[in-house]
Amino acid sequence: MPSRALGRLTALAMLAVVIASCTSDVDADADPDVVASPTVDLVAEIDPDNQLRAVLTITTDGTGDAAIEVLDGDDRGFLLTTPPLGAGTHTVPLLGLRAETTYSVEVSHGQAGASSSFTTGSFPSDMPPIEAESSPEDMSSGLTLFNVIPLGGPAGDNGPTDDGYLVAVDESGEVVWYYRQTHSIQDVRQSADGDLLFIHHETGVRRIDVSDDSMVEWSGTTGLDDAPEDDHGRAYAGEDAIRVDTDQMHHEVIELPNGNLMTLSRETREIDGYPEPLCDEGDEFTGRYEVVTDTVVEFDPGDGSVVAEWSLFDMVDPLDNLDVIRPSEFCSQYLADVYPDLEARDWTHANAVVLDEARNALLVSVRHLDQVFAIRYQDDDSGPAGELLWRLGEGGDFSLTEGEWFLHPHAPQVLEDGSIMIYDNGNERPGTSLEDPDKLPYSRAVQYEIDEEARTARQVWEHRADAPGEAVYAPFVGDADVLAGGTVLITHGGLLDPPAHSPQVEGVLPWARIIEVDYETGDIVFDLTVKDPDRESGWIVYRAERIPTMYPEGFTVEEVDRSTTSAP
């Protein structure tokens, strides 16, 4: 399968084309205010680079919405209503299709109609291995959208392949859309207009139109100047990337109410005064390290100008709380790709930023310090923007009155009542051991109710997917989202086979599990795995989101089942 061609589609492979038209004569006595649609012509094609996306070319000399019914061989499918179409030729994407399936298409536009058919193709040869079980009637509605990153084994050997995948599955776990690119994809979310916004290789942000893969791209200075290519000569940023004057863009990107984008970046400072070596320097230890921390960046997507940037260096002293630093993380090579000329030490390793409008706060998940920081977003009567308000977690500003604290958190979500849902990876949880089947480590989704005035926190909900003698333990990545339908979507994205504390352990391969659970009962109603049954390749999922539809703004779609409809 060739690499995905970015930008507007330049070629389409026609698999099946049936052109039909329906013509109606205009009644001379008809109401002159009623506009008829004398003809509609239709061509159906499949995108050769995405076998699950069809493109309809509709030519009409009428006006108004087009109703497009798409049915498979069992007469099940959907009815798509387009935005208003005027006279002329229009391109309409068909999304949410299944592989190797023949579909019939009926288009109605005004008084005319047309029909066609097409057959979708098979998945790419390197498609991640996805299996699922579900109870659709108990799930929250929509599609599950997630990224997949190869890590370990042939799929993750960092060779010159397309190694960034986005995947959407329907309620039964069937893949109905995918997107491939070079380099890894982290956080992905759907913007208000239906585009997908995601982190690209920790150096930039990309926004794609799912109807044709056209793209807008922003890049930090690392992806443009300091480390513009990988070991195989593949550029991290395209020629048209909008420059943002910050080091990187990593882990998360969000749209703000004012239209700006916010992400995480990094900066380095030489910190002197470490009392003892952390990285096995021996006699060469000088008490000084080149330390990396995270920054929160808001920028204008129009021109890439930085609106505000706040550094965690200015909120917490790197020499405080040295007892929580894990040398294996602080001294790791995780940042070698983005700081190739520095022996950079990974101090805070933030992995999320979300806006809590009610509190006028940005919540930043700081993995290596086992805390969530609240930072004032805008100036208010209590103080200036960028000021640290509080820290949630062990050693922070809140006393825990019930439950247990999280460890190495990911993906905080602020709920309507002000409580916070967090994915708790559980690294080095006290009292647990991989060697003791009665005390296995575990990861979980956990919810805390907090009282800012009293500075108290209380655990009010958790979900663990452990079975007796089984460790559902993901020492890295993960997500937990409360959905509108009363369920919780939990991403155990960094599971290891066999269970281990790190994916660097020899013989260990990563895999991922996305589950949806009933908030009240804890019952699992959707269970999807990305795992190679032959243990030849490893895969991780950074996060998963539930989205209503793949269609861009202005389209409406509803399910259709004509399999039980009696013939007239």
N, C-alpha and C positions, 0 to 999 in steps of 0.2 A: 504494500500500500504506500503510495508516495506521500511525502509530507504535505500537511494541509497548506493550501495556498491562502494566505491572509489577504484581506481586502475584498472588494466586490467580486462575485463569481464571474469568471471569464469564459467558462465552458460548462456545458451541461450534457450529460450522456442521456440520450433519449432511449428509454427502455420500452415504452409503449405509448403510442400516440393515437388517439381517436379524435378526429375533429368532427364536430356535429354542430348544426345550427338549426335554429327554429325561427321562422319568419312569420310575422302576422301582418295582415294588411291593416292600414289605418282607416278607421271608419270616418267618412267625411262629415257625418253628423255628430261625431263624438265631442265630448266636452273639450274645448280648446285648451283648458288649463291642465288636462291630463296628458302627461308625456309618455308615449309608448316606447318600448325597447324593441325595435324591429328585428335585430339580429344579435346573437352572441356566438362567438367562436372560442374554442377552448383547446389548449395544448397542455398535456401533463408530462412532466419530465422529472427525472431523479438526479439529484446532485451527485456527481461521481465521487466527491470527497466526503460525502456524508450520505450513506445509503438509506438513512431514515428520514431524509428531508426531500419532499417533492416540491416542485415549483409549477404553479399553474400560470399560464399566460392567457389572459382573458381579453378578448377584443370585442367591444360593444359600441353601438352608437346610441345607447340609452343612458339614463342617469339613475342614481340611487344605490342602495346597498345591494350587495350580491349575497345570496344564501347558497352555501356550498355544503352539500351532504356527502360525506365520505364513509363508505361502508366496506367491511372486509367480506370474505366469503361466507361468513355466518350471519351476515346482515347486521353486524354491530359496528358502531363507529361514532361519529360525531357530526353535528351541524355547526358550521362556521359561518358567522355573519361578518362581512367586511365593513370597513368604513365606507362612506358614500363613494361610488365610482362614477366618474363622468365619462363622456364619449371618448373612446380611444383605446389604447392597449395598456393593460395593467398586469403586474406580476404579483402573485399572491403565494406566500409560503404555506405548505401543509406540514404541520409539526405534530409530534406526539404519535408517530407511526411505529409499527412493529416490524422487525426484520423479516425478510423472505415472505412477504404477504402481498397478495393481490388485492387492490382496492378499486372500487368503482367510484366515480365522481359524477354528481349531478349538480349543475350550476343553474340557479334561477336569478335572472336580473330583469326586473320589470316584468314585461309580458313574454319574455323570451327565455329559453333555456338551452343547455348544451350538456353533453355527457362525454366522459372519457374514462380511461382506466390506466393503471400503472402497477408495477410490481417493485417493491422495495428489495434491496440487495441484502447481502450477509454482512456480519460484523467484520471489522478489521481483524487480521490474524493475531494482533497483540492486544485484543480487547480484554480488559480485566475479567477474571472469572467471578461472576456474580450469581448468587442463588438466593432465593427468598421464599418465606412462608408468610401468609397474612390472613387476617380476617377483615376484609374491606369494609364490612358493615359496622365495625367497631373503630375504624380509623378516622382521624381528621382528614378532611377532603384535600385533594391536590396531588401534585407530583413531588417526589423526593429528589432533590438536586444535591449532588455532592461531587467533590474532586477525588481523584485517585492518583496516587504517586507511587511509581515503582521503587522499591527499596529492598535490595538484597536479591541474590540469585540472578539469572540471566536477564530478567526484566528490569533489574535495578543495577546493572553493572556500569551505569553512567556512560554507556556507549552513545554514538551519534544517532539516536533514534528519536522519534516523537514520544516524549515521556511526560507530557502534561495532558491529563484527561479530565473533562467534565462529563458527568453522566446524569441523566434524569430517568427515573423509573416510575411506572404507574403504581396503582394501589396493590397490584399483584406481584410487584417486583420485576416486571418486564421492562427492559431497557427500551425507551421510546425516543431518546435523543442522546447524541454524544457530540463532543468537540475535542479535537486533538491539536496540540501545538508542541513545539520544542520547549523544553524546560518546564519545571514543576509549577503547579498551580496550588495556591493555598486558599484562603478565604474567598468564597464566591457568594454573591447575593444578587437578587433581582431588583433592579431600579424601578422607580415609579412608572417609567414608560415601557417596561418590559425588557430592556437591555440587561445583559449580565455584566456585573462589575466584579473583577477579581484581582488578587495579588499574583504577580508574575515573577517567579524566581527571587523573591525577597528584594528585588531592585526596582520594581515598577508596578504600575497599575494598568490594567487593560479593561476596556469596555467594548463588548461586542453586541452587534445587532444579530439576534438569533435567526432572523429571516434570511440573512445572506453572509454572515460572518464579517461584515465590514467592521472596522475597529478604530477606536481612538485610544491612544497610549500616552501615559505619562511615565517619566523615568527620573529617579534620583541620580545624583552625580556619579555614584559608583558604577551603575549600569552604562553610563555614557563615557566616563573618563577613567576611573581607577581600575575597573575590571570589566571592560566592555564585552569580552568574549570568554567562552568556556574553553576547556582544553581541546575541543574539536573545532575551534574557530567559529562557533555559532554565536552570533551577536545576541546580547541580552535585551537590547532595545532597537526598535526599527528606526529607519532614517527620519521618519516623520514624528517621532516621539516628542511630546511636549516636555521641555526640561523643567524640573522642579529643583530648586536650590536647597536640597537636603541630601544626606548620604544615601539613604535607601528608602524603600517602602516595603514593609514586611508584615506578615501574619494577618492583618485586617485592614479593610477599607470600608468606610461608611459614608453615606450621603447625609449631610446636615440639612436642617430645615431651611437654611439660607441659600442652599444650592451648592455650597462648597463641599469638597471632599476632605475627609480626615483619615489619617493612617498613622502607623508607627514608623519611626526612623531610628537611627542610632548616631551616637557620637563617641569619640574616644578622648580620654584625658589620662595623662600620666599621674598616677596617684602614688605618693610616697608615704611611708610610715607603717607598712605592714610589719607586725612584730615577728613573724616567723614565715618561712617559705610555705607556699601552697602548691607549688608545681614542680617539686623535685629538682630545684636548682642547686642544692647542696651548698658548697662553699662559694658559689657565684651569686648567692642571694644578696640583693642590695636593699631590700625593703621596698622596692619600687616595681609597679606593674603598669603596663599600658592597658587600661581598663575601659571596657565598652559598657555603656548604658543605653537606655532607650529614650527617645523623645517622642512627644505627641505633636503631630504636624497637621495644620489646617491649611489647605491651599485652594486657590481659585482654579477650577477646571478649565476655564477659558484660556488663560495664558500661563498657567502653572505657577503664578506668583504665590509665595508663602505669605499667608495672612497672620499666622501665629505659630510658634514652636516653643515647647516647654520641655526641659530636660529633667530627668529624674536625678541627675547629679545635684540639681539645685534644691531638691526636696529631701534627700536622704544622704547622709555621710557614708561613703563606701567603707569606711573603717569601723562603722558601728555594726553590731550584730554579726561579727565575724564567725560566730559559732554556727550560723545557719548555712554558711557557704560550703558547698560540696566540691572538693577539689576536682573530682572527675568531670564536673560540669564547668566550673570556673576555668579550668585549664584545657578544655576540650578544643578540638579543631573545627568546631561547628562554624565559626566565623572566618575560616581561612579563605573561602572563596570570595567573600566580599571585602576582606581586608588582607589581600595577599602579601602585602609588604610589612605587615605588623604582626607581632606576637600578641594578638588581642585576647584579652581575658573577658569571658562572658559573665558579667556580674549579675544583671537584673533579669534579662531574657523575658521582657514583656511579650505577651502573645495576644492581647485583645485590648480594644478601646471601644467603649460604648457611651452614648450620651444619655444621661439621666436628666431630662428636662425639668422634672418636678424639683429636683435638688440643685439645679444649675451646676451639675457636676459631670465630669468625665470619669468613668470607672475604668481603670487600667489593671489588667491582670498581670501580676509580676511573678512569674513562675519560680524563679530561683530564690526569691525571698518568701515564698509561700504566703503572699498577701495580695489583696486587691486595694489599690490606691484610689481615693476619691480626690479629684483635682477641680477647683473652681473653674468653670468654663468661661463665664463672662463676668466683668466687673459688676458687683452689686453692693448693697449697703454694708455688707459684712467684710468686703475686702476686694483685692484685685484678682483678675483672671490669672490662672496659672499657680495659684496658691494651694498647697497640700491641705486638704480638709481633714482627712482621717485615713487610717489604714485598717482594713478588716483582715483578721487572721491571727495566727499565733504570734505573740510579741507585738501586736498592733495596739489600737486604741480602744478596743471593745472587750469586755468580759463576756465569755460564753457561759450562759446560764443553763443551757441544755444541749446535748448532742456532742459532737466532736468537730474540730476544725478540719478544714481542707488542707491538702498538701499538693504543691505544684499545680495550682488551679489553671483552668482554661475557660474562656467564653462566658463571662458573667452576663446574665440577662436580667434586666429590671422588670418586674411584674407590675401590674396595675396597682396593687396595694403597697408598692414600695419595697417589697421583699426581693431578694436576689437569688436567682438560680445559678448554680455554678457546676461545672464539670470538675470533679475532684479526682485527679490521677492517683493520689495516694502513695506517692513515692516515699519509701522508708517510713511507712506508718508504724508508730510504736506498737509493739506487741505482735507484729506479724513476721512471718518467715516463709520463704518459698520451700524450705526444707521440712516444714511441719504441716502436714495436711489439715490439722485442726486450727492452724493460725495463719492461713494463707493471706497474702496481701490482696487488696481489692481496690477497684476504682468504682465510682458511683456518681450519680447526679444528686445534688444536695441543695436544699433551699433554706435560706436564713431570713428570719425577721429581725430587723435591727431598730433600735431606739437610739437615735442620734443624741438626744438630750441626756439620757441616762448612760449612754455609752455601753449598752448591753446588746448582745446578739443571742438569738435562740434558733436552734435547728428545728424546723417545723415539718420537713419532709425529706425523704431520701429514697433512692432506688438502687438496689444492687442486684445484678443478674447472676450472682453466684449460685451454683448448685453444690450439694455436698461433695467435698473433695475436689472442687474445681475452682480455679482462680480466674475470675474475670478481671484481669489486671492489665491496664494499659499505661505503662510508665511515661508515655508521651502522647501528645495530641488528644483531642476529644471535644465534645460539645454536648449541651443539653438545652433544649428549647421547649417551653410550654406553648402548645398550639391552641388555636382558637376553639377547636372541637373538644377540649377537655382531656387531651392526651399530652404526653411528653415524648419528644423525639430525642433519643440519646445516641450519641456516636462514640462507641468504644473504638477509636480510630487507630490506636497503636498497640494492639494485642500482639503477643509474641508466642511462637510455637517452636520449642516448648516454652512455658512461662519463664521470664527472666526479667531482670531489672534494667536491661539495656539492649537495644537492637544490635549493638556491637559485639555481643557475646557470640563466640564461634558456634556455628551449627543452628543458630536461631533465625527464623524467618518471620517477618511481621505479617499480620493480616488484620482485617477490620470487621466490625460488626455494628450495624445500625439497627436499633430497636425502637419501637414505639410502644409506650406503656400507658395503660389507663391510670390517670392520676389518683383516683380513689382506691382502686383495687390493687394496682401494681401489676395487673395481668399484661403479658406481652401480646400485642395485637398485630405486630409487624416485626419480622426478624430477617434481616438481610445480611449476608456475609460476602466479603471480598477475600477469597482465600483459594490458593492453588491446591487442589486435592493431591497433586503429585509432588508438592513441596519443591518445585523447581524455581519458583519465583515468589517474591515478597511484595506486598502492597500495603499502603496505609491510606486512610481517609482523614483529612484534616478536620472537616466539619460537614454536616448535612443540614439542609434547609428544606422546609415544605413551602412550595410555591403554588399558586392557584392554577396557573396555566403557563405554557411556553410562549403564548402568542403576544405580539407587541400591543401597545396601547391602541385602542380603537376597535379591536376585534373582540367578539364574544363567541364563546364556544359552549356547547352543551352536548351531553352524551345522547346517543341514539341507539335504540335496540329494536330492530324490526324483525328479529328472528321469530318472534311469537305473534307478529301482526298477521291477521287473517287476510287472505287475498280478497279483493272486492268482488 
